[in-house]
Every structure is written in structure tokens, then in C-alpha cells.
Amino acid sequence: MSTTHFPIAIIGAGLGGLTAARVLYVNGIESAIFELEASAAARTQGGMLDIHETNGQKALHAAGLHEDFLKIVHEGGQAMRLLGPDGTAHVSEEDDGTGGRPEVDRGDLRDLLLRSLPDGTIHWGRKVTGARALGDGRHEVTFTDGSAITTDLLIGADGAWSRIRPLVSNAWPAYTGISFVETDLFDADTRHPRSTAVVGGGFFIALGHERGVLAHRETDGSLHVYTALKADEGWLGTVDFTDQAAAKAAVLAHFEDWDEGLRALVADADTITPRRIHALPVGHRWDRIPGVTLLGDAAHLMSPFAGEGANLAMLDGAELALAIAAHPGDTEAALAAYEEALFPRSEESAAESAANLDTMFSEKGLEQMVTFFTSGPAAR
């Protein structure tokens, strides 16, 4: 087995890992990223993200990429509609360009970060099989291709099911009680004009009876939809998602009393994919372990109902890199400073996400969210 040494090794080329590598690079520090996907084009990244001034955009400033980010923002994407099950619009806001949470396509944002790194930074097709401490803060990571690396600083940016997390924590993501069925409606203006009108130009929510539909208008003209309901963890496994018609019928059986315009977001979909929503415990943290730390979902996986996951991952990456740059030659001081800020920050967002899940999927979820969106910016 061949082994190569890297002073800083980042496991995972998601938004958090890429941001960490970029901020290290602009501060004159080399790092290497190891990613299980075969290439940057191995799969579509999917989904729109709202990038917040207080964290995601802060990270982009640190990366020297904020101006380039503004060029890929989805104009009009901050529009929002909130409907009830009968199709009545309770809240409808246009994007006037003054909001602090511009929408961007996740794939476009990832491409921006990828292009900002020197050639050779990312080692593609490297799926981790294990990681172990070697002593004195050094670690070894092994991969399915038979290779291995050693590193002085190991950064786990490898998502919900992180292979690096067990080095610092025994925590494991738990099912939140919410299951998503993800659908896409392509070429929506031409092929799905009714659904286009329902969703509008930005973010869309329909809530009621402890279930909901969340959707975005995508920059490619498609609609990306998440149908959400409270369900046992095993429910999705009872549905044959290889049979699209049968899968749609199984989902729509839970929305029989909903408006046909809302049901069409599933009934007329071109793709359908199941997705269980998991989360780490609110307040997840670990003791300082020499030479290793986590960021993003590996550190604080939460449900998507605070809209903070990608934003926090990017801020984590930037803050970690800045801490390393601020403590040359003292990795432990850098990691201690980073984690001191990481833990309370992520706990606050995870608590908000868990509370929002409970609110949105309660019997009074629609009414409470109408109050939230109509109480003024200070309430949000």
C-alpha cells in the first residue's frame, strides 16, 4: 500500500471543504482535498441555496470570491410564496433586490469554488475506508483504491455519514421523523405552466395537516420540489421508486384533500427520489483531539428548516482556515480557537432548525408560519 504525506488533508469536496481549501490558499497555505466522487461532473449538485450575509457571504468575502458570487445570483430568487392546502396564497413577497439572502444554484456555487483552487488540489475518486490516529496529532487515512495518506491536520468535511467523525465523537445522525420525496419538473414554463404559476419566481412553501411542499424555481427553468410528511423511518422503503407512477400514487395518497395545483408538483414530475431527513443531536460537540476536527454536516448535521446547512459549512471552512493562518506552527491553538466558536454557533442553528421542523409540521404549522412571515423582518 502506497502512503503519501500531506500536511493538511481535507476529506470531502463539498462547499465547506472547498471553502476551507480556498481560504487557506489565499492565505498562502497549501492543502489537499480527497473526494469520493470520480470527478467534478460525476453528478448534478441540485437545489437552490440562499446565501446569508451573516455567514455564507462572510465566508465568500474571506475567500475573495464575493464579487464573482454576485454574478451567479438568481435574480428574483428571493421572492417567496406561502400557500395552504386549498391553494390559497397567505403570503406572497416579490424580490425587490434588497434582501440579504440571495439565491444561487448549488452547482454554480460549487463550480465557482472549484475554479478558485490550484490544479491538483482535489484528489478525485478517493473513497475513505478508515482513519486512525498515529500519535502526536498525526493521522492515517486509507481509501478503497488501496492507497493511504498521512497528515498532520485531518479535516472531516465529508458530510452526514462522515468517516472522520468517529475519531472525535460517537454521535450518529438520527431520523427526524420527516421524509422528503424530491421531484423535478423540467422546462417548466413550456411543459408545466400551471406549476410555474403556483411556485412563482423564487421559494415556495405549502403547509397543512402536518405535511408540506417546498419548492424553488431553478436557474435552468426547472422546478425543484420537496414533498414532506411525517412518517415512520421505514415508510419510504415500502414504496417502489423504480416504478414512477406507483411512487407518485403512494405519495399523493397522503395529499388527497390538497388542491390539484399543488398535487401536480408530484403528479406531473419528471423525476422522483426518496430522502429521509436526519440530524445530529442539537449541541453536538467533542473534546479537543489533537490533529483532527470537523466542519459542516460532519460536525452539525441538522434538518434543512433553518436554511443554514450550506451557509454554516462555508463559514466553518473559512473560520477554520483563518484560525490556522492566525496560529502558524500551532495547530492545536488554531483548532481550539475554531471549535470554541463552532460549537455555540452550530448549536444555535441546530436548535432553530429543530424548532422550525416542529412548528412547520404541527397542526397549526400554516398559521404559525403566516405569523412568522408577516410579523416583519425583525421576527425572522
Secondary structure as UniProt FT lines:
FT   STRAND          3..11
FT   HELIX           15..26
FT   TURN            27..28
FT   STRAND          32..34
FT   TURN            40..41
FT   STRAND          48..50
FT   TURN            53..55
FT   HELIX           56..62
FT   TURN            63..64
FT   HELIX           66..70
FT   TURN            71..72
FT   TURN            75..78
FT   STRAND          80..83
FT   TURN            85..86
FT   STRAND          89..93
FT   STRAND          103..105
FT   HELIX           106..115
FT   TURN            119..120
FT   STRAND          122..123
FT   STRAND          128..135
FT   TURN            136..137
FT   STRAND          138..143
FT   TURN            144..145
FT   STRAND          148..156
FT   TURN            160..161
FT   HELIX           165..167
FT   STRAND          174..185
FT   HELIX           188..191
FT   HELIX           193..199
FT   STRAND          203..208
FT   TURN            209..210
FT   STRAND          211..217
FT   TURN            219..220
FT   STRAND          223..230
FT   TURN            233..234
FT   HELIX           235..238
FT   TURN            241..242
FT   HELIX           244..252
FT   HELIX           253..255
FT   TURN            256..257
FT   HELIX           260..267
FT   STRAND          271..279
FT   TURN            282..283
FT   TURN            290..291
FT   STRAND          292..294
FT   HELIX           297..300
FT   HELIX           304..306
FT   HELIX           309..326
FT   TURN            328..329
FT   HELIX           331..360
FT   TURN            363..364
FT   HELIX           365..374
FT   HELIX           377..379
//
